[in-house]
Amino acid sequence: MRKNIFKKLALLSTFVMTSMFVSGYTPVEGTGNPDDWDIDDTQFVYDYGDVFSSDEELELQKLCESTGKELGLDIVIVSATDLGGMNEMNYADDFYDYGGYSESGILYLIDLDHDGVWVSTSGLAMVYIDDYDVETIIDALWVGFEKYDYMESAEDFVDTVDDIVAERKSDSDFKELEELWYEGEYDDYEDFKAKYSDEIYEAYEESFFTPFKNIFMCMGVGAIIALIAVLVMCISSGTKMTAGSKTYMRSGSFNILHRFDRFTHTTTTTRKVNTSSGSGGSRGHSSSHRSSSGRSHGGGGRRR
């Protein structure tokens, strides 16, 4: 009986290891210090912090691989306990760049060194995912991270990226951006944004309220409303009211014996103000910076 149990466990272990080999995923050792990096651009999960089980690492590897292939991006998840003195932003950007991943992608860093997270975007991911979207992604993954459920956090990260990018790719304006990106008439994202994004993103952001951003338009609308109000008042004043406050009251029939006010309760409405250290920003624009490799990245982070 005991031999059968050991035999089944051996077969299970062999199956798991074989699956990892076939999927291109190999568990890593170390703390994540940059001096120990040995990155394979076909591997999308690096769990230096040992926050995932072997099965969870394999599941995330397959999830990142399949979702990334569908979206045309490399999706990478890294946990680390030692950033080698680097901050979260530089570590995430450099890991992606020196890892040899594709020009367009997104990386989620679980930073156990500073007890925080960082999301780094590159290439087309900066076009699809603006500053507002970065905050949305961090809000989604933060739920699991805050309660130390890193698997939930990682899955929510991938799912939210999938939802946002899939929606952008179905938009005609973003399809135009995608085509311009692949034409390659630029050196990096900053150059690309300067040439194309303002015009296209402004078209994307237009809505019913867009014209009212013009102060002269607002003054004109206000003047028209005021004129209509004055005309209505003038017309109404043409008919004189004949009934007064005592028209329907019998003399001596109404006396005020007591008069007082009683304060019963108060209602206070509060609104949560987001004080996170994320990137913030307006819709349609992705703040960018350069990594040590010279490439442009966007992103944002938060600490517990």
Buried (B, 14 or more C-beta within 10 A) or exposed (E): EEEEEEEEEEEEEEEEBEBBEEBBBBBBEBBBBBEEBEBEBBBBBBBBBBBBEBEBBBBBBBBBBEBBEEBBBBBBBBBBBBBBEBBBBBBBBBBBBBBEBBBBBBBBBBBBBBEBBBBBBBBBBBBBBBBBBBBBBBBBBBEBBEEEBBBBBBBBBBBBBBBBBEEBBEEEBBEBBBEBBEEEEBEBBBEBBEEBBEEBBEEBEEEEEEEEEEEEEEEEEEEEEEEEEEEEEEEEEEEEEEEEEEEEEEEEEEEEEEEEEEEEEEEEEEEEEEEBEBBEBEEBBBBBBEBEEEBBBBBBBBEE
